[in-house]
């Protein structure tokens, strides 16, 4: 027969979970009553029709507790966390692939895509791949990346300088502020 598993407690200690002899009590109006016995604090919370919630682990084994409506408190903290997540900025890394001998029109199409990615707030990874004998003319690849850098410096910053990874050069750009 399986025993009941102890459920992981998420959140602060409330009411009977507070196991210290004395607590520092703050009532529902925010008034600090100083150190009082835990039983008295529980009685006050019950009389007010609210919960006794541990808000901080105090010094000398005396936690700071507050009389408040725990359900309302939990709802408010969840709402605040959701709001913080919504304001958090998220971005993706988009990849643009080029070749050292890229034609002017193809280059312009790629630049339009790069501009659109930055407008959406995404980072751009530019990969310049060499094939066959193109490896003998690596300076052509660096020239293409230099051209990309100068054309995007008004709205983008270089996050990582061009570097070789096997038979390709990789450069990372991010939108400016």
Secondary structure, DSSP 8 states (H G I E B T S, - for coil): ----------S--BGGG---SEEEEE-TTS-EEEEEEHHHHHHHHHHHT-EEEEEE--GGG--EEEEE-HHHHHHHHHHHHHHHHHHS----EEEEEEETT--HHHHHHHHHHHHHHHHTT-EEEEEEE--GGGGGGHHHHHHHHHHHHHHHTTTEEEEEEEEEETTEEEEEEEE--
